[in-house]
Amino acid sequence: MKNTFVILLFLGIVGGALGFSKKSDAEVLTRVGTKSVQKVVDAMPPANQLAGPLAATKTGALLPIEDRVRLRFQTDKALEGTTITVIAEGNEVRLRGEVGNVLIRARAVELAQTTSGVEKVTNELVEPLK
């Protein structure tokens, strides 16, 4: 969806610039290219949100396993506002804490299981009593 928006925005800028401009082609294309690059840069997530998941899933990452899992938790929108303790013992990870509901709990376990270097996840996450 976001990619479609960026493409349509780019085409709109190009069409508008070429249709209403009396400048040379080089000037128009330079201006359009500059605006397009700025729009794409503005649409991208902050570098720390992009780097966290990539560093956590990269094979042979230098980070300890618990830091890789924590990075993935910190950059996942579904886990915003949750406090999950990550304890690593070798390639096994234990998750402790209170989460809002079963979907958030499942997302945390999924992220931990798919983190590079994790072989087993012990789920000790609980949901609040209602």
N, C-alpha and C positions, 0 to 999 in steps of 0.2 A: 504494500500500500504506500509506504513512504517512498519507495523507489519510483513508483508510478507518478506520485506527486512531483518528485524532483525532475523527472523526465518531461512531464507536462509543463512544469514551470520553465524549464530550459527552452522548450519549443516555443512557449509564449514569449519569452524574452527575445529569442532569435527572430521570431516572426515580427514582433513589434519593432525591434531595432531596425530590421531590414526594410520593413514597410513604410516607416515614418521618417527615416533618416535621409538626409541629403548629403551625408559625408561619404568619403571614399570607403570602399569595401574593407580595406585594411583597418581603418579607424573603427568602423562598426564592429568588425569581428574581434578586435582587441577589446573593445568595451564590453561586448557580449561575453567573451571568454572570461574577463575579469569578474563580471557580475555572477556568472555561472559558478565559477570556482568558489566565490564567497558564499553563495547560497548552499552549495554542497557542504562546505566547511561548517556553516552555521547549523545545518541539519544533523551533523554527526554528534554522537554522544561525547561527553568529556573523556579525555584520554584515560583517566583512572578507571572509568567504568568499562572501557574497552580493553585495557591492559590486564585488569584483574582476572577475568575469565580465561583469557588467552594464556596468561602465565600459569594459571592453576591447572590447565588441561594439557599443557605442553609436555610431551614425553621427555623424561630426563630433567625435569625442572629442578633447580637447585634449592628451592624452598622446602622446608620440612612439610610432611604430609598435613599436619594440623593447620599450618599456615595456608596451604593450598585450599583446603576445605573452607577455612574462614574467609578467604578471599572470594570464593564462589558465593558464600552466604551473603557477604557484604554487598555484592554487586547484583544480587537477584532481587527484583522488585517484589516478588511474592513474599519474601522473608523480611521486608522492611519493618523495623520496629520490634523484631523478635530478638531475644537474647538466647543464643544457643552455645553451650560450652562444648568444645571439641577436645577430646582427649585421645591422643594417638599412642598406641603401643605396638611398635613395629609397623606392619602394614594394616593393622586393625584400628578402626576408629570407633569411638564411643560418643554418641550425641546425647547431651543432657540439657534439660530446660523445659520451659513452658511455652507452648505455641498456641495460636488462636483456634485452630481447628484441624481436622484430619487431613485436609488438603495441603495445608502448610507443612504439616508433619511429613506427609508423603513427598512433598517437594524437597524438603531438607534431606531426607534419606536418599532420594534420587540423585541430588547434587553430590552428596558424599560418595555414593557408590560409583559415580561416573568420573570422579576425580582421579587423575593419574597417580598410580602407586597404591591406591586403596584396594585391598582385597576383601575385607569384611567390614560391615557396619553393624554396630550394636545400637539399636534404637531405644533410648530411655527417655524419649520426649513424651511429655504429658500435655493433655488439654485441660483448660481450667474447668472446675466443677461449675455446673449451672444451677 
